[in-house]
Amino acid sequence: IIRMNLLCNPMGKSLSFRPVDWLVERNNLYTKVIFAGTGPNRTIEHIIKQSPLIEVYCNCHVTIENAFHLTHRTIRHAQPDMTKTIQRLASRIKEKHSHMFKPGRSALRSIPDQVAVGMSLMQERKVSMTDEAEMDHIDPEDLVD
């Protein structure tokens, strides 16, 4: 039972509502697996650049499927075999000791904590609104010379 959650209807059909997190996970699948590119095109820059176009790509697939009367063969792929990828990742982690703290190590990218940024902005706004409210408050003693 889903209570007190936002629902969306990605298919636009009656009684096809899904929780929003389902849609987010679906878009992550399309972004990271299906439309991420291969070989040298599979980079973070490419994924970031293509992510706003995920719905367009999905609609193109559906249009082609419908036009050529394909029975869902273009976007339903077999599960990828991750065995080699996980083995390479494990050996790289072991080689580079990326799971251990090393002073002076830096990263290529920094992903800011958006929740903390939002909380900071809300606190700044709250403080500025409090300051404005205090400025507008006039006591009776303020009117007496």
Rosetta blueprint (number, residue, H / E / L):
1 I L
2 I L
3 R L
4 M L
5 N L
6 L L
7 L E
8 C E
9 N L
10 P L
11 M L
12 G L
13 K L
14 S L
15 L L
16 S L
17 F L
18 R E
19 P E
20 V H
21 D H
22 W H
23 L H
24 V H
25 E H
26 R H
27 N H
28 N H
29 L H
30 Y H
31 T H
32 K H
33 V H
34 I H
35 F L
36 A L
37 G L
38 T L
39 G H
40 P H
41 N H
42 R L
43 T L
44 I H
45 E H
46 H H
47 I H
48 I H
49 K H
50 Q H
51 S H
52 P H
53 L H
54 I H
55 E H
56 V H
57 Y H
58 C H
59 N H
60 C H
61 H H
62 V H
63 T H
64 I H
65 E H
66 N H
67 A H
68 F L
69 H L
70 L L
71 T L
72 H L
73 R L
74 T L
75 I L
76 R L
77 H L
78 A L
79 Q L
80 P L
81 D L
82 M L
83 T H
84 K H
85 T H
86 I H
87 Q H
88 R H
89 L H
90 A H
91 S H
92 R H
93 I H
94 K H
95 E H
96 K H
97 H L
98 S L
99 H L
100 M L
101 F L
102 K L
103 P L
104 G L
105 R L
106 S L
107 A L
108 L L
109 R L
110 S L
111 I L
112 P L
113 D L
114 Q H
115 V H
116 A H
117 V H
118 G H
119 M H
120 S H
121 L H
122 M H
123 Q H
124 E H
125 R H
126 K H
127 V H
128 S H
129 M H
130 T H
131 D H
132 E H
133 A H
134 E H
135 M H
136 D H
137 H L
138 I L
139 D L
140 P H
141 E H
142 D H
143 L H
144 V L
145 D L
